[in-house]
Amino acid sequence: MLKVIFNYKGTETAIQCNIDEIFEEIIKRYKSKIEIDNVYYLYNGNKVNKEKILEEIINNEDRKINKMIILVNDLIEKEDNKNIIKMKEIICPECNENVIINIDEYKIEMKCNKNHNNIILLKDYNNIIDISKIKCDKCNKNRNDIHNNELYICLNCNINLCPLCKFNHDKNHDIINYEK
């Protein structure tokens, strides 16, 4: 038996399952315990493919202890079905990068590494981004055109990379999953 622990906003819910179960079935059992919709699931920083069986998803360390932790995140969809996510950090409205902020008289002044300088009224700031518009900075592929919508960020170059460009990128650089 394997214990899958779903973590949604700090609340953990454990589901017992077999290693040969399809992840979608485990999600159904999880959703019967907690009422949530419009979410996506992350395991080790990667979006989980619901059609796969757990044996194809789980890493060796978690397999040894018969436990895996799945992060559950909210997904907000607009009427035109573009993927919108709410960011926890304040980000540049032009390039979606982290910013240095200065708050003065109900205004947020934001400066990013790409030298964008934005001043927005605090009440007008919106920290959601359309992830379908994010592109690989090397091959210029749109995130929706990339297999499993996977995208990475090179922390050294400060660029977005699709899986193929990540594979061909400098191996000495620190590269993380965009979702992190």
Secondary structure by P-SEA (a helix, b strand, c coil): cbbbbbbcccbbbbbbbcccccaaaaaaaaaaaccccbbbbbcccccccccccccccccaaaaaacbbbbbbbbbbbcccccbbbbbcccccccccccccccccccbbbbbccccbbbbbcccccccccccccccccccccccccccccbbbbcccccccccaaaaaaccccbbbbbccc
